[in-house]
């Protein structure tokens, strides 16, 4: 006699209760309670408060963006110091130290807690030309150091990029970024190499003409002219200008 095993489909009363009455979330609370919870967060919960603002459109509208003074206070908190965050007065964000020029972070009057820290702005805001070409806080051609590395606002493409400082640069090219300057320098080196080849060819022709004159002065025939390629300098001939009257 065979017996079939059937799954137990019975649901306990506790499971039914949990299914019919799920746990409430923060979104299920009345707006007054949500605001009270958010407003009573301690300063240590500053990141959590504004991370919550980015979770959905509802909290983005409910939570007001941080003020500049709040950001300046937060950058001096343990969280801001460990993460090396700095406040930007333009975009009102706490940003990593790599987003600011060295002068904006280290200068005495703009460092954290200093008198003019409220005037600090990030590179992105400083290079933005909101009102047309040349209207950025960092004008085109400006050199900026970030973490000790030289950057420039390129005069040619108006982009913020690595600065390339080389000996063969012309003065106006010091305001070009590396991406714009590399093709220019490469083309110039090719031209200089081509000019050097032409100069060397002209020098060879001049040396051959000089040898022919010497051969004629010695009364030697043209059979010696084919040997020009074997003598590239005056010393190879064993005589100098003093050998001739």
C-alpha positions as CSV (number, residue, x, y, z in Angstrom):
1,X,0.0,0.0,0.0
2,X,1.6,3.2,-1.2
3,X,1.3,6.4,0.7
4,X,1.8,9.8,-0.9
5,X,3.5,12.6,1.0
6,X,1.7,15.9,0.7
7,X,3.3,19.2,1.7
8,X,2.0,20.8,4.8
9,X,0.2,23.9,3.5
10,X,-1.1,24.9,6.9
11,X,-0.2,28.5,8.0
12,X,0.1,29.3,11.6
13,X,-1.9,32.1,13.2
14,X,1.4,34.0,13.8
15,X,2.3,33.8,10.1
16,X,-1.1,35.1,9.2
17,X,-0.8,38.0,11.6
18,X,2.7,38.9,10.2
19,X,1.4,38.8,6.6
20,X,-1.6,40.9,7.3
21,X,0.1,43.4,9.6
22,X,3.6,44.2,8.2
23,X,6.0,46.2,10.3
24,X,5.6,50.0,9.7
25,X,8.5,51.9,8.0
26,X,9.6,55.5,8.3
27,X,7.4,56.3,5.3
28,X,4.3,55.0,7.1
29,X,4.7,57.4,10.0
30,X,2.8,60.7,10.0
31,X,4.6,63.6,8.5
32,X,4.8,65.3,12.0
33,X,6.7,62.3,13.4
34,X,9.0,62.1,10.4
35,X,10.0,65.8,10.8
36,X,10.4,65.4,14.6
37,X,12.7,62.4,14.1
38,X,14.8,64.2,11.4
39,X,15.1,67.4,13.4
40,X,16.1,65.7,16.5
41,X,19.0,63.8,14.9
42,X,22.3,64.7,16.7
43,X,25.1,66.5,14.9
44,X,26.9,63.2,14.7
45,X,24.1,61.9,12.4
46,X,24.7,64.7,9.9
47,X,25.7,62.4,7.1
48,X,22.8,60.0,7.7
49,X,20.3,63.0,7.6
50,X,21.4,64.1,4.2
51,X,21.9,60.6,2.9
52,X,18.3,60.0,3.8
53,X,17.5,63.0,1.6
54,X,18.9,61.2,-1.4
55,X,17.0,58.0,-1.0
56,X,13.7,59.1,-2.7
57,X,11.8,62.1,-4.0
58,X,9.7,62.3,-0.9
59,X,12.5,62.8,1.6
60,X,14.4,65.0,-0.9
61,X,11.4,67.4,-0.7
62,X,10.9,66.9,3.0
63,X,14.5,67.5,4.2
64,X,15.9,70.9,3.5
65,X,19.4,71.1,2.0
66,X,22.2,71.9,4.4
67,X,23.2,75.5,4.9
68,X,26.7,76.7,4.3
69,X,27.2,77.3,8.0
70,X,26.2,73.7,8.7
71,X,28.7,72.4,6.1
72,X,31.5,74.6,7.6
73,X,30.7,73.1,11.1
74,X,30.6,69.6,9.7
75,X,33.9,69.8,8.0
76,X,35.5,70.3,11.4
77,X,33.7,67.3,13.0
78,X,35.4,64.0,13.5
79,X,33.6,62.7,10.4
80,X,34.7,65.6,8.3
81,X,38.3,65.3,9.5
82,X,38.6,61.6,9.0
83,X,37.1,61.8,5.5
84,X,39.1,65.0,4.7
85,X,36.0,66.8,3.6
86,X,35.8,70.5,2.8
87,X,32.7,72.8,2.2
88,X,32.2,74.5,-1.1
89,X,30.3,77.8,-0.9
90,X,29.0,77.5,-4.5
91,X,27.5,74.0,-4.8
92,X,26.9,73.7,-1.0
93,X,28.5,70.3,-0.8
94,X,31.1,68.6,1.4
95,X,33.7,67.4,-1.1
96,X,37.0,65.4,-0.8
97,X,40.2,67.4,-0.5
98,X,41.2,66.3,-4.1
99,X,38.3,68.5,-5.4
100,X,40.0,71.7,-4.1
101,X,43.1,73.6,-5.1
102,X,45.9,73.4,-2.5
103,X,45.6,77.1,-1.8
104,X,41.9,76.7,-1.0
105,X,42.7,74.0,1.6
106,X,46.1,75.0,3.1
107,X,46.2,78.8,2.9
108,X,46.0,80.2,6.4
109,X,42.9,82.2,5.9
110,X,41.0,79.5,4.0
111,X,41.9,76.4,6.0
112,X,39.3,74.7,8.2
113,X,38.0,77.1,10.9
114,X,39.8,80.1,9.5
115,X,38.3,83.5,8.9
116,X,37.9,83.1,5.1
117,X,36.9,79.5,5.0
118,X,33.5,80.6,4.0
119,X,35.0,81.9,0.7
120,X,36.3,78.5,-0.4
121,X,35.0,76.9,-3.6
122,X,35.9,73.7,-5.4
123,X,37.6,73.4,-8.7
124,X,34.5,72.3,-10.6
125,X,32.7,75.5,-9.5
126,X,35.8,77.6,-10.0
127,X,36.2,76.6,-13.6
128,X,32.5,76.7,-14.6
129,X,31.9,79.6,-17.1
130,X,28.3,80.3,-16.2
131,X,28.0,83.6,-18.0
132,X,30.1,82.8,-21.1
133,X,33.8,82.3,-22.0
134,X,36.2,83.8,-19.5
135,X,33.7,84.3,-16.7
136,X,34.9,81.5,-14.4
137,X,36.6,82.2,-11.1
138,X,39.6,80.4,-12.5
139,X,40.3,82.2,-15.7
140,X,41.7,80.5,-18.8
141,X,45.5,80.1,-18.5
142,X,45.4,79.9,-14.7
143,X,47.7,77.3,-13.1
144,X,46.3,75.4,-10.2
145,X,48.1,72.9,-7.9
146,X,46.1,70.0,-6.6
147,X,47.8,67.6,-4.1
148,X,51.1,69.1,-5.4
149,X,50.4,68.3,-9.1
150,X,50.3,71.2,-11.6
151,X,47.0,71.7,-13.5
152,X,45.9,74.4,-15.9
153,X,42.7,75.8,-17.3
154,X,43.6,75.4,-20.9
155,X,43.6,78.5,-23.1
156,X,42.8,76.3,-26.1
157,X,40.1,73.9,-25.1
158,X,39.0,75.7,-21.9
159,X,39.2,72.4,-20.0
160,X,40.8,71.7,-16.6
161,X,43.7,69.3,-17.2
162,X,47.3,68.4,-16.4
163,X,49.9,71.1,-17.2
164,X,52.9,70.0,-19.2
165,X,56.0,72.1,-18.4
166,X,58.8,71.4,-20.8
167,X,61.9,73.3,-21.8
168,X,61.0,73.7,-25.5
169,X,57.7,75.3,-24.7
170,X,56.9,78.7,-26.0
171,X,55.6,81.2,-23.4
172,X,52.0,81.1,-24.7
173,X,52.0,77.3,-24.6
174,X,52.5,77.2,-20.9
175,X,48.8,77.9,-20.7
176,X,47.9,74.7,-22.7
177,X,46.8,71.5,-21.1
178,X,48.8,68.3,-21.7
179,X,46.1,66.9,-24.2
180,X,46.4,70.0,-26.4
181,X,50.1,70.6,-26.0
182,X,51.4,67.0,-26.8
183,X,50.3,67.1,-30.5
184,X,51.8,70.6,-30.9
185,X,55.2,69.5,-29.4
186,X,55.2,66.3,-31.4
187,X,54.6,68.2,-34.7
188,X,57.3,70.7,-33.8
189,X,59.8,67.9,-33.1
190,X,59.1,66.3,-36.4
191,X,59.7,69.7,-38.1
192,X,62.9,70.2,-36.3
193,X,64.1,66.6,-37.2
194,X,63.2,67.3,-40.8
195,X,65.1,70.6,-40.7
196,X,68.1,68.9,-39.2
197,X,68.1,66.3,-42.0
198,X,68.1,69.1,-44.5
199,X,70.9,70.8,-42.7
200,X,73.0,67.7,-42.6
201,X,72.4,67.0,-46.3
202,X,73.5,70.6,-47.2
203,X,76.6,70.1,-45.0
204,X,77.5,66.9,-46.9
205,X,77.1,68.7,-50.2
206,X,79.3,71.5,-48.9
207,X,82.0,69.1,-47.8
208,X,82.0,67.3,-51.1
209,X,82.5,70.6,-52.9
210,X,85.3,71.5,-50.5
211,X,87.0,68.2,-51.3
212,X,86.8,68.7,-55.0
213,X,88.5,72.1,-54.6
214,X,91.3,70.4,-52.6
215,X,91.7,67.7,-55.2
216,X,91.9,70.3,-58.0
217,X,94.5,72.2,-56.0
218,X,96.5,69.0,-55.6
219,X,96.2,68.3,-59.4
220,X,94.4,65.1,-58.8
221,X,91.9,63.7,-61.3
222,X,88.2,63.0,-61.0
223,X,88.9,59.4,-60.2
224,X,89.3,60.5,-56.6
225,X,85.9,62.1,-56.4
226,X,84.2,58.7,-55.9
227,X,85.9,58.3,-52.6
228,X,84.1,61.3,-51.1
229,X,81.9,59.0,-49.1
230,X,84.8,57.6,-47.2
231,X,86.0,60.9,-45.9
232,X,83.6,62.8,-43.8
233,X,85.9,65.2,-42.1
234,X,89.0,67.3,-42.8
235,X,91.2,65.2,-40.6
236,X,90.5,62.1,-42.7
237,X,92.5,63.6,-45.5
238,X,95.6,64.2,-43.4
239,X,95.9,67.9,-44.2
240,X,94.4,71.2,-43.2
241,X,94.0,74.7,-44.6
242,X,97.6,75.5,-43.7
243,X,98.8,72.8,-46.2
244,X,97.8,75.0,-49.1
245,X,99.1,78.5,-49.9
